[in-house]
């Protein structure tokens, strides 16, 4: 399909501007710590989404560049801090910032990225009052991301987590930044109130679908697309929606529960043990449940695209939504 | 003198608005972690400064409230993160956020405070284009604070630090936020370009003077004002400008150097040993050097007040500058 190629081109444009924006500051160590994640690449989904929405709403895709780069920098700042908190030592195949330097430097680099993002946001070519709307939505969004991260951290220490609160965590930790990207794109393009509202909601739903579909890939594996081997999330014990759902079904002691808990977080689990755990997830209907949920979020997201006039970019957003929940195959 | 009373009244007004602004968010643990430092009080010097400048420039003191509270919140966010990095366990007589909760919660609470500050900033009653100026200067300021904190952390690992780079660190870590407060106050009050520029520079100079005078108090003691006992900074081994200057004078091995290093960072140093170390600092001219520097920064800061028309608030700013370098006695 054409989608990845066009997206890759747009992502490349974002890369260049991003590196230009991060060529800033006089303290070499801090500069290097700040660009460590951004320079490692990524799909730049948030800036690309902002660009597509602004183009679809009012042919102002290019004008989203500072805003989109600001969101990408914010995304990277949260990754730097998350890795410190989660003690994750690798990211995108490279050592985490706090491993390459130290924890204080990683905390400072995150803070500096966050500050830099707002300075870049100010470069957005919109009337001052629209800039106010952008600053406000970005700030409210980062607040929600912080809440989501706090929930995620606190879930780790708990025995059980419910499906509903898990989805709320996913929404705050991930989907809200997609929502902000789409909302900002619509604002920058001078969209109507309804377009701004609907595109925000569309991207929020999409973001949730995208993230929970990622949980499916983490268990069923998708080496081609993500490099994740089968059962990856089972071996590393990640609490995903599939696991949350399955453990809700298996509250009482039973052999299926034992089989699942035996493989979960067991890095040395054999392929057979992982296979048995996946069979349990199929019997509890958890893989099916999450797949259906992801598709349902995507369906609702696509409905909201009605607010946009027909355009190539509108079709691309629609394809992107399908792509994000594995419906492009 | 009248100053503390009026300042205390203004600080109280700030307190109320601050608590109102931080009554936000749905996750109780995060909310509590966020207000832990702000509710412990403080002189609210940054919001008070913004208010005084705006009143002196154009009778718009009250209009600085959201901006001033945003700066106070940013100040508190940096304290939360600094305490994590420095492993400081107490702040304002209470356990640090990362001690009361844990490090991840402290990192998140800092990030959330930072995000919240920008949302509050958007409430400032100024034209959109002036909001753009405020967002830009706040962002550039926080970037400098991050650089200053990085320098401070890196200095700890070094044998020697020069006077010049130490002053640069103090400027970035502390003075720039004062500068931002005064600049923002002038912008909000519709000041001329010269007023905006001069008030920013005035507060920057003042901020450096204030901070290095604090170093003098930390060594000579000022129990009445700050509760710091004589030699406090000597016993805890804090690297202040006085120590930096003295060690520059005592590069070669000598008995004065031994006496100073014996007491420095030695929590069990006797009153006599501390007294001898202070005598060394007098012999190297370091206490005198820093005192003169502080007064010189204050003098230059006061010169810049020329850009303001006469007013009660202008006199208050002038008194505040004297107060901050111990010249009010």
Interface residues (C-beta under 8 A of the other chain):
Chain A: X24 X25 X26 X27 X29 X30 X78 X81 X84 X85 X103 X104 X105 X107 X108 X109 X110 X111 X112 X114 X115 X116 X117 X118 X119 X121 X122 X127 X128 X129 X130 X131 X132 X135 X136 X138 X139 X140 X142 X143 X146 X147 X149 X150 X151 X153 X154
Chain B: X24 X25 X26 X27 X29 X30 X78 X81 X84 X85 X103 X104 X105 X107 X108 X109 X110 X111 X112 X114 X115 X116 X117 X118 X119 X121 X122 X127 X128 X129 X130 X131 X132 X135 X136 X138 X139 X140 X142 X143 X146 X147 X149 X150 X151 X153 X154
